[in-house]
Amino acid sequence: MNIASVYDWFVRHCMDAAEQTDNPRQREILLKLAVLWAAAAQQSRDEASPQSMPPNTGGGARSGRRAA
């Protein structure tokens, strides 16, 4: 299980709790939390994707040492 899955779990449970409460202020807070958890999940997925990794720019023969 990755961290994005954990965040998604929080999203689902915040949404469920918001649906069940009769308190408008509590519902608003739970929905805002769900949005924040969803954003965190997406950011985690974006950071884990290979496209977000910087290109390999170091090492090799150009590192100051000559290849033998």
C-alpha positions as CSV (number, residue, x, y, z in Angstrom):
1,M,0.0,0.0,0.0
2,N,1.4,3.4,-1.0
3,I,0.9,6.7,0.8
4,A,-1.6,7.9,-1.9
5,S,-3.8,4.9,-1.0
6,V,-3.8,6.0,2.6
7,Y,-4.7,9.5,1.6
8,D,-7.6,8.1,-0.5
9,W,-8.8,6.2,2.5
10,F,-9.0,9.5,4.4
11,V,-10.9,11.1,1.5
12,R,-13.5,8.4,1.5
13,H,-14.0,8.5,5.2
14,C,-14.3,12.3,5.3
15,M,-16.9,12.1,2.6
16,D,-18.8,9.4,4.4
17,A,-18.8,11.3,7.6
18,A,-19.8,14.6,5.9
19,E,-22.7,12.7,4.3
20,Q,-23.9,11.4,7.7
21,T,-23.7,14.5,9.8
22,D,-26.5,16.9,10.4
23,N,-24.2,19.7,11.5
24,P,-23.6,22.1,8.5
25,R,-20.3,23.4,10.0
26,Q,-19.0,19.9,10.6
27,R,-20.0,18.9,7.1
28,E,-18.1,21.9,5.6
29,I,-15.0,21.0,7.6
30,L,-15.1,17.4,6.6
31,L,-15.6,18.3,2.9
32,K,-12.6,20.7,3.0
33,L,-10.5,18.0,4.6
34,A,-11.5,15.6,1.9
35,V,-10.4,18.1,-0.8
36,L,-7.0,18.5,1.0
37,W,-6.5,14.7,1.3
38,A,-7.4,14.3,-2.4
39,A,-4.8,17.0,-3.3
40,A,-2.2,15.3,-1.2
41,A,-2.9,11.9,-2.8
42,Q,-2.6,13.4,-6.3
43,Q,0.7,15.2,-5.4
44,S,2.0,11.9,-4.0
45,R,1.1,10.1,-7.2
46,D,2.7,12.9,-9.3
47,E,5.9,12.8,-7.3
48,A,6.1,9.0,-7.6
49,S,5.6,9.0,-11.4
50,P,8.7,8.5,-13.5
51,Q,7.9,11.6,-15.5
52,S,8.5,13.8,-12.4
53,M,12.0,12.4,-11.9
54,P,14.8,14.7,-13.0
55,P,17.0,13.5,-15.8
56,N,20.2,11.8,-14.8
57,T,22.8,14.5,-15.1
58,G,25.6,13.3,-13.0
59,G,28.3,10.7,-12.9
60,G,29.9,8.9,-15.9
61,A,33.2,9.8,-17.4
62,R,32.6,13.5,-16.9
63,S,32.7,13.3,-13.1
64,G,36.3,14.5,-13.0
65,R,37.8,11.1,-13.1
66,R,39.1,9.6,-16.3
67,A,38.0,6.2,-17.3
68,A,40.9,3.7,-17.3
